Amino acid sequence: PAEQKDKLRYWGMGLAMVIRLILLTAISWILQLDHTLFTVLDIDFTGKSLILLGGGLFLLFKSTKEIYHQTEEHGTPDIKPKKASFGQLLLEVLVLDLVFSIDSIITAVGMVEELWVMYTAVVVTVVIMLFASKPIASFISKHPSFKVLALCFLMMIGVSLMAEGLHFEIPKGYIYFSMAFAFLVDVIQMKSLKHGKK
């Protein structure tokens, strides 16, 4: 429901920050996630790679399901989508944040020696996300084409996470360029439609 969206966003961001701070205090355990657990077809599987694979699959499933809902079920009166509870949606937000947190914290440990710098970075980024998330969410809800585009971005990130989990690195520049190009095309299309209506 619209009246609970802000509450979900603030709870999700707040608990995401708590999760990241807790993970930072358990750095020694986090670093152990890079150790090989088992090998299949010459691919070493670590705790980190299993988390990335699981998170990538979860992102692909959720974004594909939502795209189907937006394009196929939209406007069909006899199909009513099941509404998720507040707790269920909050849990999904936290699962996704955990996936991204593991990767970013392992990277941060390799870049920074001082723990307080990492704590400060986590707090600052969550504060920025809190301020930026509402305008972005409002913009996306007003423009359905951008919502589908955002879901496609999530699919791309899901594929990237799974590839990383299998030790196949997709250069981040390719991903960011693809996203920027698709976003630019959507902006031009939106502007041309507005100009056509005028």
Summary of the structure (lengths in Angstrom):
residues: 198
radius of gyration: 19.0
end to end distance: 33.4
largest distance: 61.7
contacts: 524
relative contact order: 0.14
helix: 80%
strand: 5%
